[in-house]
């Protein structure tokens, strides 16, 4: 599987009664793919996957799978937790609906690097779809040494990494320079433009639910001296700051609802609705981005259905 371009982790919209809003989810999925995204990510943190029951997770997957088949796009599904056995169980359950599985580095327990590599090898052995390692140490509490990250990417079952270090540091530069042959996908929304210029293959960004056109441009157009992308990056930075100024995806869902993309802004406990001032600030930042990215784009061509 070739992983490149923009992959959008979609929110899970809820109805006023608190049930999964399949209509809003389908509308959001189509909007992202029409803008040119290469794929969707379902049941990730942005989608509140851990806060859904089994029937709701199945409903989300059915909607996203149907849309991605129609568009010939990639569907990546979140699977994995702190324990290997439970991660294997989730992976086996969700693999049939997925082109790839997004598997988080085991969190909270802070296993050894060897334990992390063994964890991914065991999950990969249990399924027939590739894994994308989700490396986000500022949330998991587990930082992999650079050499261990290379060993993780060397596993045959691992197609790439969603790289979320929280900054572009020396290890990130070394990772991109290593040219491992595996996809490095930027997972920090604020750093997509510089990461692409440094050699990242693409991006997995929650903010793209709101402005998919802008992130498609950043994750796909590396024209030397492309001033429009730098301008987009500069405009997106305050929007990202606003969207993540409260626990995600509360602000994101509120703005999606206010702009009519989804029907309701509800999030599941323990998440709370965002402060009105935060939403207003995000709306103002959104308008600035739309002024730059608002030129018409042709819809993405639909590819043949089926896995890629």
HELIX and SHEET records of a PDB file:
HELIX    1   1 UNK A   22  UNK A   34  1                                  13    
HELIX    2   2 UNK A   49  UNK A   51  5                                   3    
HELIX    3   3 UNK A   54  UNK A   71  1                                  18    
HELIX    4   4 UNK A   84  UNK A   95  1                                  12    
HELIX    5   5 UNK A  113  UNK A  126  1                                  14    
HELIX    6   6 UNK A  137  UNK A  140  1                                   4    
HELIX    7   7 UNK A  146  UNK A  154  1                                   9    
HELIX    8   8 UNK A  170  UNK A  178  1                                   9    
HELIX    9   9 UNK A  189  UNK A  191  5                                   3    
HELIX   10  10 UNK A  192  UNK A  198  1                                   7    
HELIX   11  11 UNK A  206  UNK A  209  5                                   4    
HELIX   12  12 UNK A  212  UNK A  220  1                                   9    
HELIX   13  13 UNK A  227  UNK A  243  1                                  17    
HELIX   14  14 UNK A  250  UNK A  258  1                                   9    
HELIX   15  15 UNK A  276  UNK A  293  1                                  18    
SHEET    1   A 9 UNK A   5  UNK A   9  0                                        
SHEET    2   A 9 UNK A  39  UNK A  42  1                                        
SHEET    3   A 9 UNK A  74  UNK A  78  1                                        
SHEET    4   A 9 UNK A 100  UNK A 104  1                                        
SHEET    5   A 9 UNK A 130  UNK A 135  1                                        
SHEET    6   A 9 UNK A 158  UNK A 163  1                                        
SHEET    7   A 9 UNK A 183  UNK A 186  1                                        
SHEET    8   A 9 UNK A 202  UNK A 204  1                                        
SHEET    9   A 9 UNK A   5  UNK A   9  1                                        
END                                                                             
